[in-house]
């Protein structure tokens, strides 16, 4: 089916752009050492997330009447509130976590949302996990444990927060599957961006206690990464995700997303942010585990929801 093939190509392109977001986030955070001390890490992260999605929101509205019309639709606001809230939690946790880990480690640990998506899918559909799924989860867990060096009995805060963000991204994938089959993808993209901007702004203000925290967004070394995050990592990627994912099972979409950390590692290595060590190759176990889980899921129902989606 042509639409399915287009969806696969579109989501694969999303992973290329998402891989770059880890480098852009790291570049922005590395440029704000003084502001991190002055306004608090959480306050700075709130501004970065809010500005990133404000750029995406402002860029979207002039070109889409459906996106503008959604701002007066109660149903679109309900869908946007769910998706925006899940993305807000995921992106804030991810950005706080990336301050203390490399882009590649952040990307590989974030990719655990693939495993979480499969586990949640099994729970929702009330199916029993198969041996293949269990093997995939164990491989992914082993890879995650070794990726940043010898096995972590106690992980640092960055690793823990990044795994937590992966859980929220898994929920986002599952709810995107359901919501975008009922609501217009452009409309729900618009309202979810608005929810993200408002939520992240409130978070930044509360965390920093200073309205001047907004100046973080135009510091030297931050503007270009923010524009890339807003226009490519947010607007382009989430538009494509909302438009294409409804043609694939959430777990089938997640196997494509598994390639995201590969691009992040290549980009980070090119930018000199990553020293490739033998431990980093353990991320391949995580990737293989993700793929095994998704191959196991490929024989199951086409969608979590009752409706198999548009023909």
N, C-alpha and C positions, 0 to 999 in steps of 0.2 A: 504494500500500500504506500502510495507516494507520500501521504501526510506523515506516516510513521517514519519513513526514511528521512524526510525533512526534519522531523523532530529529533531523530538521533544525531543528525549533522549539527542542528542548532544547539543542542545541549552539549555536544562535544566542543563546539566553539565557546560555549559558556565556560568550560573548564580551562580553556586557554587563557581567558580573561581573568577568571577567578585565581588562577595560579599567580598572576601578576599582583593581585590585591595584597598578598602577604608581604611582598617586597615594598609596595607603596605604603602599607600600614607601618612597617618597620622604619621606613625612611622618615615618615611623619613623626613617629614617636622619638626617633633618634635626634630630631631637630628641636626637641622641646624639653631638654633636660632642666633648664631654669624654671620653665613654666610648670613642670611636674612637681618641683619642690614648692613653688609658690601657691599653686591652685589645687594640688592633690592629683594623684594619678587618675582617680575616678572622674574628677571634674574635667580634666583634659580629654579623657576618652569620650565623655559625654558630648563635648563640643565637636570632636572629630566626627563622631557618628552622626550627630545632628546636622553638621555642615555637609557631610558627604551626601546625605539623603535630601537635604534642602536643594543642593545643586541638581540632583536627579529630578526632584519634584518640579522645580522651576523650569528645567529644560523640557519636561514632558508636557506640561499644560498647554503651551502655545500651539503645539502640533497635533493635539488630539481633543476633539470635541467630546468624545466619550469619557476621557479622563476628567475633563472639566464638569461634565454632567454628573459624574459620580459623586461630586462634592455635595450634591443636593439629594442624594439617594440614601435612604435609611438602610437598605439591604447592603449596598456597597460599603457603607461605613461599618456594618457589622462584620462583613468579611475582612475588610481592611484592618479592623481592630484586632482580630484574631491573628492574621498573618503579620501585621506590623508589630504586635506585642512579642510574638515568638522571635521575629528577626531582631528586635531590640535587645532582648535578653541574650541571644546568640552573639550578636556583634559586640556588645559591651563586654561580655565575658572574654571573647576572643581577643579584643584589643588590649584589655588589661593583661591577659595572659602573654601576649606576644612581646611585651616589654622585657620579659625575662627568659624567652626562648628564641631560637632562630626561626626564620620563615619556614624552613623545611620541616622542622619538628612541629611547629604550629599547624602546618598544612597536613602532615600525616596524622596527627592526633585529631584534627578537625574531621578528617575523613572517616573517623569512627562513626560518624552519623550514618554511614552505609550499614554498618552492623546494627546500630540502634533502630534504623528504619525497618530492617528485616525482623528484628525481635518484636518491635511494636506492631508490625503487620501481623505476625503470628498471634500475638495477644488479642488484637482487635478481631481477627477472623476466627479465633478460638481453635486454631490448629495446633497439633503437637509438633515441636521442633524435630527435624530429621537429623540423622547422624551427620549428613553432609553439612547442614547448617551449624551444628555443634562444632565440627572440625574447623569450619571457616571462622567462627567466633574465637575459638582457641588460638588459631594462627594469628588473627588480627590482634588479639590481646597480647600474645607473646611479642609480636612486632612492636606494639606500642610500649611495652615494658622495657625493651632493649634499645629503642631508637635513639635515645639521648645519652647512651653510655651503658655501663654495667647495670644489671637489673635494679630498678628503683624499689626498695622496700617502702620508702616514703618519698613520694614525688614532691617536687617543689610546687609553689603556688601556681606558677605559669602553666605547668602540665595539667594540674587538677582543673583549673578554670577552663582550659582549652577543651578537655574532655566534657566538661559540663556544657560548654557552648555547642559541642557536637550533638548532645541530646536534644537541645532546643532546635537545632537545624533539622534533625530527624523529624521532630514534630511538625516543623514547617513544611517539609516535603509531603508528609501525609495529609495535612490540612489543605495544602495547595491542590493536591489531587482532587479533593472533594469540592472545595470552594470554586475553583476555576471551571468546573463542569456545570456549575449553577449560575455563576456570575461572569460578566465580561472581564477577560484578563486585564485589559487596559484600565477598566474602571477600578478593579480591586488593587491594581498596582498603584494607582493614584492615591486612593485612600490609605493604603498601607504605608506609603511614603509619608503622608501627612501625619499618621500616627507615630511613625518613627521619629520624625523631626520634633514633634511636641514632646514625646516621651523622653528622648535623649536630652533635649534642652532643659526639661525639668530636672532630670537626673544630674546634669552638669551643674545647675544652679544650687541644688540641694547639697551636692557633694563638695563643691568648692566654697559655698557661702559668699560668693563674690560675683556680681554681674559682669565684672571686667574679665572674667574667664573667657568671654567671647573673643577676646583679642588673640587667643591661641590660633584661631583659624587663618589669620593672615600673617603669621610669622614667617621669616625667611626659611626656606626648605620645606614648608608645609603646603603652600598654595598649589604647586604642581601635583604632588601626590594626591591632594584632596580632589582636584579636578579629575584626575584619572580614576580615583575611587568613585566619584559621583557619576561621571558620564559613562565609564566603561564597566567598573565593578558593580555599580548599583543599577543605573538606568538600563543599559543594554542587556546586562545579564538577567535581571529580574523580569524585564519585559519578555525575553526569550523563554525564561523558565516558566512564567505564567502562561505564555502562549502555546508552548510545545509539550509541557509535561503531561497535560491531560490526555495526550495520545499514547502515553506509555504507562505501564504499571509503575507505581512509586519506586518499587525495588528495581525495576528495569532501568529507570532513570538514574537511580543511585549507583548502578554499576558504571555508568558513563562518568558520573561525578567522581568515581574512584581515581580517575587519572589527574585530578586537580593537583594533588601533592607532587606528582612527577614534574609538572610544569613549574610549580613553586620552587622546587629544588633546583631545577635548571636555571631559572631566572635568578634565584638567590646566589647560586654559584657564579653566574656571569657578573653579577654586581659585587662580588667579593664579600658577601655577607655570610657565606657558608664555607667551612672547612670540611670537605667530604672525608669522613672517617669510615672505618669498617662497621662501626655501630649504626651509621646512617643507612647502610644496606639492609638493616633489619626492617626498615620501612617497606621493603619488598614483601616481607612476610605479611605485613599489615595489608598491603595492596592485594596479595594473593588471597588472603583470608576474606577480604571484601568481595573479591570476584567469585570465590567458591560459594559464599553465602548467596550472592545474587543469581548464580547459575542454578542453585538449588531452588530459588524462588521462581525461576523463569517458567517452570511448569505449572505454576499455580494460577489462581484466578487473574484475569487481565487487569482488574482494578480492585481496590479495597471497597469502593462504593458499589452499590447495586447496579448502577448504570455503567455500561462498558465504555461510554464516551461517544463522541461524534463519529459517524461513519465516514 
